[in-house]
Amino acid sequence: MTRAGIIFIVICLISTCCNTGNKNAAVVERRSIVTCAERFLIEKKDGFTLLRIINPWQGAGNIEMSYYLVRRGSDLPAGTDSSDVIFVPVRKVVCMSVTHLAMISALDEINSVAAVSGSGLIYSESTRSYIEKNNIPDVGYEAGLNNELILKISPDLVMMYGIGGESTGYAEKLKELGIKVLFNADYLENEPVAKAEWIKLFGALYCKEMLADSLFRAEKQEYEAVCRITENSNNHPKVMLGLPFRDTWYISPGNSYVSRLISDAGGDYLWKDSKASVAMPLAHENVYSHALNADYWLNPGTAFSRSEILSVDPRFADLPCFIDNNVFNNTKRTNPTGGNDYWEEGAVHPHLILRDIAMILHPELFGDDDELYFYRKLE
C-alpha cells in the first residue's frame, strides 16, 4: 500500500465477531465459504470457483465483479469470457498493498510476488529480505503506475485496492494490455474478523483453501477469546481517535472497523452512535469540545510523541486524557522507512490489536508482565 493509500485509509476506515451485525439477507443466502466478510463471496462450482467482489472501492454502490478461478490445465466454464478467468494456483502476482503481502506470506506464498507498490512501507523483515535479494521492482500506484514494467513482468494477476471509482481507469489500462486485475476491498470491511477473512480469497487463488480456512478459524477464536475477557467489565472508558488534518478532523463513524475494536475491547467510543459509509469531516472546535470527555486518546495520526501532538494545537495539553498521560498510538512496530506492522500482521491477526486496546483500557484484566504489541504510550 502506498503512503497516500495508508493516509486515506487512516482517514476513511469505516462487525460477525462478538456480536453479529445486521446483514443483507439476500447476500447472506448466496454465501458459502465466506461467513463474516461482506465485500466478497466464494462459491464452489462444478470445475471452477466463482469469486465475486462487491462494491470494491469507497463510495461504490451496486457494483459486483465476478472472476472464474480455474485450475491450470482445465477447460474454461461454458460461456465465460476468458478475460474474467484466473488460472490457479497463481504463480506470479503484482501486489499493491502491504496488507495483501501479509496474507500471501501467511500462506507461505511470498515467492509468488513479482512486483510491489510502496516497497518502503513494508515492515516484515522476511518480506523485505525477499524483495531485496530478488530485486523485486516497485511499480508505483494509480497515476504513477508503471504499466510498461507490469507488462514486461507478465503477471498472472495484479491485485489492487480501489480508493475511488477513478481506480477503474487505471485497471482498464492494464486490462487493455491483457493483464488480469483483481480489486481487493478488505480495507472497507467494518469488522476486524471480516477483514481477516479475506485470507480465504488468497487461499482460493493459491489453491490452499483448507489452510486459509484453518488460519481464519484460529484467528476468529483468538479474537472471541479476547472479547470474553472484557465482556463483563462494568467500566467503559470513553475513547477519542485521530488528529486534525488542516483544521478538519476526520472522525471514524460508529459503524466503523476501529469503532468495533473499541467496543469489543470494552471501551465507549465518543462517536459510537454515528453512522456513515466514510469518515465524517468535523470542525476542529466541534471535536475538541467532545474530546474534553475522553478518558483515552488512541491513534493520534502519525505522532510519535506528546510534543508532536501539541505542535498541532497547544490546547490539547488541557485535555484530561492528555493530562492523565492516556495517549497511545499504534506505532510500536514501525521501521525507519515508514513500514508499520499494524497494517500487515494486524490485518491477519486483529486479535492482537484488540488485545492491545483492551490492555490499554482495562489493565486490571491483564497480568503485570503483559506488554503492548502494536501500541505504545506517547511520552
N, C-alpha and C positions, 0 to 999 in steps of 0.2 A: 504494500500500500504506500502511496506517495505521501510526502509530508502534507501536501494540500488535502489529500484524501483523509488523513488522520485528523486534521483540524476540522474538516467538515463533519466527520463522524462524531468527534467530541461535541460539536455543536448540535448535531441533529439526531443522535441516538434516541431513539424514542423509547399471561405469563404462564403448562401442564407440569408445574414444578411442585410446589407445596400446596397451591390452591389452583384448581382448574379454572381458567378464564373462559369467557363466552366464545364460542366458535360458530362459524357459519356452518349450519347443519349439512348443506349440500356439499360443501367442501370436505367435511369430515367423512361423509359416506363414500367419497371417492378415494380416500386414503387407504393404503395397505401397509407398506413398510414404514411410512412416516407416521409418528404418533403425536409429536409435540409441535414441530415447526409448522408454520402457516404459509411459508413462501415457496415451498416446493413439494412435489409429490413423486413417488416412485412406485410404479406398478409393474409387476412381473407379467409378461405376456408369453404367448407361445413362440419361442425362438428369439425374443428380444425383451429389452426392458424399456418401458416408456418413462421418460423423465420430463416433468413439467415444472417450469419456473414461473411463479406467479407474482405479478407486479414487481419486477426486479430492480426498480430504482425509485428514488424519492419522488413522491407525488404521482406515481403511476397508478392507473385505475383500469380494471377490466382488461389487463394485458396478461396473456399467457403464452409462454414459449415452450414448444414441445421438441424433444430430442429423442431419437431412437438409438439406444445403445445396443449394438450388435456385436456378437463375438467375432473375432477375426476368423476369416475363412468361411463364415456362414452366409447364407443368402439374405438379401435385403427383404424386409417385410413387403408384401404386395402393396403397390400403390403409394409407396413412400417416396418422398423427394430425397435424393441422395445428399443434398446439402444439409438435411436435418439428421443425418446418420453420423454417429460417432462410433468408430470401431474400438472395441475394448478387448483386453486392457489397454489403456492409453500408455504410450511409451515415451512420448516427447511432449512436454507441456510448457507453455509460457504462462507464468504465474504473476498476476498483477497485484497481489495483496499478501502481506506477511501472515495474515490470518489463514489464508489458503495454504501457505507454506507449512504452517504449524500442523495442519490437518494431514497434509501429504506426508510430513515427517512422522506423524503418529502412526501411519500405516506402513512405515518403513519403505517409502517410495520416493525419497528425495532425489534419487539418481535419475528420475524421470524429468526433473526440472531442467529445461533447456535455456530459459531466459527468465529474468525477473524485472520488476519495476520498483524503483526506490531501494536499491540494494543496501544503501547506507542505513536504512531504517530496520534492518533485520537484527534481531537480538541474539537468537540462538547461535552459540559458538560453533556447533557442529554444522549447521546450515551455512554459516558464513565461511567456514573452512572448506566445505564442498564447493561453494561458489568461487572462492579464490583459487583453489587448486585446479579446478576445471575450467577456469576462465569463462564462467557463465556471464553472458552480457546483460546489461541493463537496457531495456528497450524504451524507457520513458513511459509517458502516460498521456492519454487523450490528445490534445493539440500537439504535444511533443512526442507522440508515439512514432517509433521508427519502423514504418511498415516495410521498408526495403530489407531491414535486418530480420524482421519476422519472416518475411517471405524466404529469405536465404536459409533460415533455420528450418523451415518447413515443418512446423509442429503438428502433432495430431490435434491439438486443441489450444486455444488461447482462453484462459479463464479471466474474465473481467468482473469488476463491480461497477454499477452504474450510479453516478451521483445525480444524474438527471436525464431527461429524455434526450438531451443532446449526445449522450453516450452512444446512442444507437447509430449516430452518424459515423463515429469512429469505428464501430463494429461493422457497419455496412461496407466501409472501405476495405476492411480485412476480408470480408466475405467475397467481395468482388475479385479478390486475389486468390480465391479458393481456400481461404483459411477458415477452419471451424472456430466459432466463437460461442462461448457459453457464459451467460451472466450469472454471477453468484450473488444472492441477496441476503447472505447470512447476517450482515450488519443491520438489516431492517427488522429482524425478529424482535419482538417485545419481551421475550422471556429468555433468561440465561440458558436454561436447559434446551430450549428450542433452537437457539443459536448453535449449541454444541451438537445438536442432532444433524447438522449439515455434514458431519463426518460420514454419514450414510451416503451422501451424494458421491463423495470421494471413494467410498467403498464400492459403489456401483461402477465408477469409472475405471477402477483398478481390479475389478472382479474379486474384491475382498469384502464382500457383503457381511460374511459371518464375523470377521474380525472387527469391522466397523460397528456392527450391532453390539458386539460384546463390549467394546470400548464405551459406546454410548450408554448401555445399560449400567455399567460400572460407575460412570460419571453421574448419572441420574440418581443412583443410590447414594453416592457420596454427597451430592447436593441436598438430598432429602434428609440425610443424617445430620447435616449442619442445621437445617430447618428445625429439626426436633429439639436441638439444644436451646434454641431461642423462643420456641413457640409458646412456652408457658411463662415467659417473663412478663411481669406486671409493669415494668418500666420501659417506656418507649421514647428514648431521647429524640428531640427534634433535630432534623438534619437539613442543611443547605448545601448547594452544589455550585461549582463553577466559579467563573471570574469574568467581569465585564470585558467586552471587546469593543473598543471605540465608543464608549459610553452606552453600549447596549449589552444587556445581559441575556444570553440565550439560555432559557430555562427548559430543562427536560420536563415534559409533562408527566402527570401521574400514571399514565398508561405506558411508560417507557421501560426499557431494559434496566436502567440504573435505578429507577424508582422501585422496580420489583426487587432488586437486590437489597435495597434499604429496608423494604417491608419484610422480606424473608429473614433479614438479619436482626429483626426486632426494633427497627427504627421508625420514626414518624417523619416522613418527608414533608417539607413545608408546602409543596405544591401537589400533594398526593391526590387531591380532588379534581385536578385539572385533567383535561383530555385533549389531545391533539395528535396529528399524524407527523408533525415536525416540531422542532424546538420552538418555544414561544419567545419572541423578542420582546423584552420588557425594559422599560426605562430604568436606568441605574438607581434613581431615587426610590422607585417603587420596590425594587428588590432589597435595597438597603433597609427600608423600614421593616420588611419581613425578616431580614437577617438578624435583627435585634432579638428575635425569639429563638434563634438556633442554639442548640447545645453543642453541635459538632459541625464542622465545615470540612467537606470532602471534595476532592478533585478540583482544586483551585487552579485550573488551567495548566500551564507548564511550570508553575512556580516551584522552586526547589528550596525556598527559604521564606520566612516571615517578612523579611525586608523587601523581597520582590513583590509581595502582596501589597505592602504599604506604599510601594512606588506607584501603584495603580491608583490608590486613594488612601491618604493618611488616616481618614476617618475609620478605616477598618480596625484600627487599634482600639476603638471603643466598643467593638462588638464583644458581647460576653464570651462567645466561643473562642475568640482570639485572645482575650484576657486570660481565659482558663487554659490556654495552650492546647485547645482541642481542634487543631487544624492538621489534616492528614492529606497527603497526595499519593497517587499510585505510581510513584517514580523510583521506588527502591531498586527495581531490577531494570536499569537502563544502562546504555553504553555511550561512549563519547560521540558517536556518530548520529545519535538520535533514536536508536532502537530501544523499544520498551516492551518487555516480555508480557506486560499486561494485555497487549493486543495479540500476542502469539499464544503462549501457554494458557492465558486467561480465557481465550475463546474455546479451547479444547477442554479446559478444566475450570469452569466457572465456580465450582465449589471452593476453589482456593481464594477467589475474590470474595465470595460470600463469607467465608470463614474470617478473612481479614476484617471485613466491615463488622461482623458480629463481635470479633475480639475488641475492636475499637469502641463499639457502642456498649458492649457488655463484658468488660474484662473480668467481672466477678464469676462468669460462667466458664472461664478457661484457667488453665494452670499458669503458675508464675513463670514457667520456663517456655511457654508458647511464644513464638515470635511471628511477627507480621511477615508475609511473603512478598506481596506486591506494594504494600503501603508503607509509608514512613511518616513519623510525626515531624512537622516542619519546625526547625529551630531558628 
